[in-house]
Amino acid sequence: MKSQWDALLENLGAWEGSFTRLSPQGEAIADMPTQVSLEAINDRQTIRQTIRRYAPDAQDQVTPQDQVLEYSSLGRGVLLFENGAFSQGSTQLGPFSEFGAEFGFIAGDRRLRLVPLYDRQSQLSQITLIREKRSGTDAPDRPPLTLEALLGTWEGEATTLYPDWRSPDSAPTQLTLIQLAGDRLQQTLTFGAPPTTLTSTAEIRGQSLLFSQGSQSVQVLLLPDGASVTAPTQLQMGKPCFLEAGWLLAPDLRQRMIRAYDEKGGWASLTLVTERKVAEP
């Protein structure tokens, strides 16, 4: 099995794209062109990361701003899968503290990163959508995600990593999404061994879905480049929760990454689901 450091090396290269700041409802607030370079040095034992942002100054002139980081180890809040997909973020949810996580996907010459953030009142405050391609390539954005693209039955495999470095788990998954009458959506999720099945319904609100049956209302935002973010609108202390990001790579291929927290607010696991559509609605 590939080491965590070797998995990080899958992200090496020069990436160009944009950081788009979104409201909690998914509306674009600001967009900033960026370049990110990840270079291995010291016999690949250190990574030098250079982030160049093109931000307007007080006179509305756009000037590059560089930030250079070097690191030779990974923080406690980071886990990576063998293909280079990763998540980093908060390891503990607590009262009156900011909370959030970054999810990173990689496929060929494209990367997609999503960062949902919560304020000190535990409310979803903003989301950052980062779309990148390798410098010098013409890899296009994927189409904006639509509900119609998700409807049907998806089957795949879930790989779960743990912050305490125990052995990963793998299990089959099945997800079925059906549109009901009256702008409602039914979701049936089967996972694990032995299998567990959960069924829930959501209200369709344009480019968002709202699941409100449980103890926490959970919102799914359908975003540009085939992206999605699933997150509670308001975090509640003493209850387990999860953050999820998704990427529709092809009409019949999707990846989802789930960062789960237990009832004490501790980071419990990171799961990558790779699934294919096996039936239309």
Secondary structure, DSSP 8 states (H G I E B T S, - for coil): ---HHHHHGGG-EEEEEEEEEE-TTS-EEEEEEEEEEEEEETTTTEEEEEEEEEEE-TTS-EEEEEEEEEESS--TTEEE-TTS-EEEE-SB--TTS-EEEEEEEEETTEEEEEEEEE-TTSBEEEEEEEEEEETT----------HHHH-EEEEEEEEEE-TT----EEEEEEEEEEEETTTEEEEEEEETTTTEEEEEEEEEETTEEEE-SSSS-EEEEE-GGGEEEEEESB--TTS-EEEEEEEEEETTEEEEEEEEE-TTSBEEEEEEEEEEEEE--
